[in-house]
Amino acid sequence: MKLGGIKSVENAHDDSVWAVTWVPATAIRPPLLLTGSLDETVRLWRSDDLILERTNTGHCLGVASVAAHPLGSIAASSSLDSFVRVFDVDSNTTLATLEAPPSEVWQMRFDPKGAILAVAGGGSASVKLWDTSTWELIATLSIPRQEGPKPTDKSGSKKFVLSVAWSPDGKRLACGSMDGTISVFDVPRAKFLHHLEGHFMPVRSLVYSPYDPRLLFTASDDGNVHMYDAEGKALVGTMSGHASWVLCVDVSPDGAAIATGSSDRSVRLWDLSMRASVQTMSNHTDQVWGVAFRPPGGNDVRSGRLASVSDDKSVSLYDYS
């Protein structure tokens, strides 16, 4: 696989762009790129040429995360204002507004069937699960305290949850915390299973392989990308190459490669068979907060696409084959 730059939009937003995802194609339109920014807006872009389709407002502080339903009809944005806004992609109608206490709304992901929206709970040391048919809170997956040498030391007893990821079968949910640990839950039983260890700084992004429900990729401020057997609790690989924090990771639709973004301002492509970085893209002039491979589907999709977003306010689009 090799990346080729297609287009970069400078000043795509009026402030840092922190979030990016793809809205899948529907019967009436191709896929769209969805971005969220500290300028409090969410923007939708054409997926082959980065032409702005529309700008959505509704938050009163910066947007920290965006997520798209697998059917492509609805999407959600979470903000530092502690609200999650769920909206119809094509009409921009607000379908639900989910409220949380301060510092308890971070990264979000819809499950593979689109029945549940998982929201990383930040300071609550939990992941909240919302039913997408009723928008009712149906479960809170709390991270248990780990046994430590100083059980009376409350400063380390809670985990600030930054990121979430669903396994491709929807049975497992993993979340990354500020202290570097990863927690894995059995979702049907709403049960905590175990921690995955190996990182020692914040895990801001993680993603399961689309073909192997056991394989989990994680990105950390410690500069490393880890591959875990999330069921066997085993660290099966470590990939290094970024010069600073690794802020985001995504896996290609065929499961053969991952892309990462870093505060070293670069996007890297990694070949998983080699477990090595095979390409570095330097489009951005500031740290890269999001990378996202476009899912397959849509009649006029010409080739693979990867998008990246940055503190430099730009959005970049690459093709790959």
C-alpha positions in Angstrom: 0.0 0.0 0.0 1.2 3.5 -0.8 -0.3 6.9 0.0 -0.5 9.7 -2.5 -1.6 13.2 -1.6 -4.8 14.4 -3.3 -5.7 17.7 -1.7 -5.2 19.7 1.5 -7.7 22.4 2.5 -6.0 25.1 4.5 -8.2 26.9 7.1 -10.8 24.2 6.7 -12.0 25.3 10.1 -11.4 28.6 12.1 -9.5 26.7 14.8 -7.7 23.4 15.5 -9.4 20.4 14.0 -9.5 17.6 16.6 -11.8 15.0 15.1 -12.5 13.2 11.8 -14.5 10.3 10.6 -16.3 9.0 7.5 -20.0 9.0 7.0 -20.8 5.9 5.0 -22.6 6.1 1.6 -26.4 5.8 1.5 -28.7 4.9 -1.4 -29.0 8.6 -2.3 -25.4 9.9 -1.8 -21.7 8.9 -1.7 -19.8 8.9 1.5 -18.9 12.2 3.3 -16.0 13.3 5.4 -17.0 14.6 8.8 -14.7 16.9 10.8 -15.0 18.6 14.2 -13.1 21.6 15.5 -12.4 23.8 18.4 -14.3 26.5 16.4 -17.4 24.7 17.8 -18.6 23.5 14.4 -18.9 20.2 12.5 -18.3 20.2 8.8 -19.2 17.8 6.1 -17.0 17.4 3.0 -17.3 15.6 -0.3 -15.1 12.5 -0.1 -13.3 12.7 -3.4 -12.4 16.4 -3.6 -12.9 17.9 -0.2 -15.5 20.4 -1.3 -17.4 21.7 1.7 -21.0 20.5 1.7 -22.3 22.2 4.9 -21.3 23.5 8.3 -23.3 22.4 11.4 -23.5 24.4 14.6 -25.0 23.8 17.9 -22.1 23.5 20.4 -20.9 26.3 22.6 -17.4 25.0 23.1 -14.9 23.0 20.9 -15.9 19.7 19.3 -13.7 16.9 20.7 -15.1 13.9 18.8 -17.3 12.9 15.9 -18.9 9.5 15.1 -21.1 8.2 12.2 -23.7 5.5 12.3 -22.8 2.5 10.1 -25.9 3.1 7.9 -24.7 6.7 7.1 -28.0 8.4 8.1 -27.0 9.9 11.4 -23.9 11.2 13.1 -22.9 12.6 16.5 -20.6 15.2 17.8 -19.2 15.5 21.4 -18.0 18.8 22.8 -16.1 20.3 25.7 -19.5 21.8 26.6 -20.4 18.3 27.9 -23.1 17.7 25.4 -23.4 15.1 22.6 -25.5 16.3 19.6 -27.0 13.6 17.5 -28.2 14.8 14.1 -29.5 13.7 10.7 -26.7 13.9 8.3 -28.7 15.1 5.3 -31.1 17.5 6.9 -29.0 18.5 9.9 -32.0 18.1 12.1 -31.0 17.5 15.8 -32.4 14.1 16.8 -31.1 14.0 20.4 -29.0 16.0 22.8 -27.2 13.9 25.4 -26.0 15.7 28.5 -23.2 14.7 30.8 -21.4 16.2 33.8 -18.3 18.3 33.0 -15.3 16.4 31.7 -17.3 13.2 31.0 -17.8 13.4 27.2 -14.8 12.5 25.1 -14.4 10.1 22.2 -17.5 8.3 20.8 -18.1 5.3 18.6 -21.2 3.6 17.3 -21.2 -0.2 17.5 -21.0 -2.2 14.3 -24.8 -2.6 14.1 -25.5 1.0 15.0 -27.6 0.0 18.0 -25.4 1.6 20.7 -23.4 4.7 20.9 -20.4 4.4 23.3 -19.1 7.5 24.9 -15.7 7.7 26.7 -16.6 9.1 30.2 -13.5 11.1 31.0 -13.3 11.8 34.7 -16.1 9.4 35.6 -13.7 6.5 34.8 -16.3 4.8 32.7 -17.9 4.3 29.3 -21.5 5.3 28.8 -23.7 3.2 26.4 -26.7 4.9 24.8 -29.5 3.1 22.9 -29.7 4.7 19.5 -33.5 3.9 19.1 -34.5 5.7 22.2 -31.4 7.7 23.1 -31.7 6.4 26.7 -28.6 5.6 28.7 -28.7 1.8 29.0 -25.4 1.0 30.8 -22.4 2.5 32.4 -19.2 0.4 32.1 -17.1 1.4 35.1 -13.4 0.7 35.3 -12.5 -1.0 38.6 -9.6 0.1 40.7 -6.4 -1.8 40.2 -4.6 -3.2 43.2 -1.8 -0.9 43.9 1.1 -0.5 46.4 -0.7 2.5 48.0 -4.4 1.6 48.2 -5.0 4.8 50.3 -3.6 7.0 47.5 -6.8 8.2 45.9 -5.0 10.3 43.2 -4.3 7.2 41.2 -7.5 5.4 41.9 -9.5 6.8 39.0 -8.8 6.5 35.3 -9.6 9.4 33.0 -11.1 7.7 29.9 -10.1 9.3 26.6 -10.9 6.8 23.8 -13.2 3.9 22.9 -13.2 1.1 20.2 -15.6 -1.7 19.3 -14.6 -5.1 18.2 -15.9 -6.0 14.7 -18.4 -8.5 16.2 -19.7 -5.9 18.7 -19.1 -8.1 21.7 -16.1 -6.3 23.1 -15.4 -2.7 23.9 -12.0 -1.3 24.7 -11.2 2.0 26.2 -7.9 3.9 26.6 -7.1 6.0 29.7 -4.9 8.9 30.7 -2.6 6.6 32.8 -1.8 4.4 29.8 -3.9 1.4 30.7 -6.5 -0.1 28.4 -9.7 -1.7 29.7 -11.7 -4.4 27.9 -15.4 -5.1 28.5 -17.8 -7.8 27.6 -20.7 -5.7 26.3 -23.6 -8.2 26.2 -22.9 -9.0 29.9 -21.8 -5.4 30.8 -18.8 -6.9 32.5 -15.2 -5.7 32.9 -12.8 -8.4 31.7 -9.3 -7.2 32.1 -6.7 -4.5 31.6 -4.1 -4.4 28.9 -0.8 -3.0 30.0 2.4 -1.8 28.2 1.8 1.9 27.6 2.8 4.4 30.3 1.3 7.6 29.0 -2.2 8.5 27.7 -3.9 6.3 25.1 -5.8 8.8 23.0 -6.9 6.4 20.2 -7.4 2.7 19.6 -9.0 0.5 17.0 -9.8 -3.2 16.4 -8.8 -5.0 13.3 -11.9 -5.3 11.0 -11.2 -9.0 10.5 -9.8 -10.2 13.8 -12.0 -9.5 16.9 -9.0 -10.2 19.1 -6.5 -7.8 17.5 -6.4 -4.3 18.9 -4.1 -1.4 17.8 -3.4 1.5 20.3 -1.7 4.9 20.0 -0.1 6.5 23.0 1.7 9.7 24.1 4.7 7.4 24.9 5.4 7.4 21.1 4.6 3.8 20.5 1.9 1.9 18.6 1.0 -1.4 20.2 -0.7 -4.5 18.8 -2.6 -6.5 21.5 -4.3 -9.9 21.6 -7.1 -8.2 23.5 -8.6 -11.6 24.6 -5.4 -13.2 25.6 -4.2 -10.1 27.3 -0.9 -10.3 25.4 1.2 -7.5 23.8 2.0 -9.1 20.4 3.9 -6.2 18.8 5.3 -2.7 19.3 5.9 -0.2 16.4 8.0 2.9 16.9 9.0 5.7 14.6 7.2 8.9 15.5 9.4 11.5 17.2 6.7 12.5 19.6 3.2 11.6 21.0 1.1 9.3 18.8 -2.3 10.9 18.9 -4.4 8.8 16.6 -4.6 5.5 14.8 -6.9 3.8 12.3 -6.8 0.5 10.4 -7.3 0.1 6.7 -10.5 -1.6 5.5 -8.6 -4.7 4.4 -6.8 -4.9 7.8 -3.4 -4.9 6.1 -2.1 -1.5 7.3 -2.6 1.2 9.9 -2.2 4.9 9.7 -1.1 7.1 12.6 -0.9 10.8 13.4 1.4 12.5 15.8 2.4 15.7 17.5 5.6 15.4 15.4 3.2 16.8 12.6 3.4 13.7 10.4 1.1 10.9 9.2 2.7 7.5 9.0 1.5 4.4 7.1 2.5 1.1 8.7 2.6 -2.3 6.9 1.3 -4.8 9.5 3.0 -7.8 7.8 6.3 -6.0 8.3 5.2 -4.3 11.5 7.1 -1.3 10.2 6.5 2.3 9.0 6.6 2.3 5.2 5.7 5.9 4.4 5.7 9.3 6.1 3.5 12.2 5.0 4.3 15.7 6.1 1.4 17.8 4.8 0.6 19.3 8.2 2.5 22.0 10.1 1.2 21.2 13.5 0.2 18.1 15.5 -2.1 15.6 13.8 -5.2 14.8 15.9 -7.1 12.5 13.6 -6.6 9.9 10.8 -9.5 8.0 9.2 -9.6 5.4 6.3 -12.8 5.6 4.2 -15.0 2.5 4.6 -15.8 0.6 1.4 -19.1 1.2 -0.3 -20.8 3.7 -2.6 -21.3 3.6 -6.3 -18.9 6.3 -7.3 -16.0 5.5 -4.9 -13.0 5.4 -7.2 -10.3 4.2 -4.8 -9.2 4.1 -1.2 -9.1 7.3 0.8 -7.4 8.4 4.0 -8.0 11.7 5.7 -6.1 13.6 8.4 -6.8 16.6 10.5 -4.5 18.9 12.5 -4.1 21.8 14.9 -3.0 23.8 11.8 -6.7 24.0 10.9 -6.3 22.0 7.7 -7.8 18.8 6.4 -5.7 16.5 4.1 -6.9 13.8 1.8 -4.8 10.9 0.4 -5.5 8.0 -1.9 -4.0 4.6 -1.6 -3.8 1.4 -3.5 
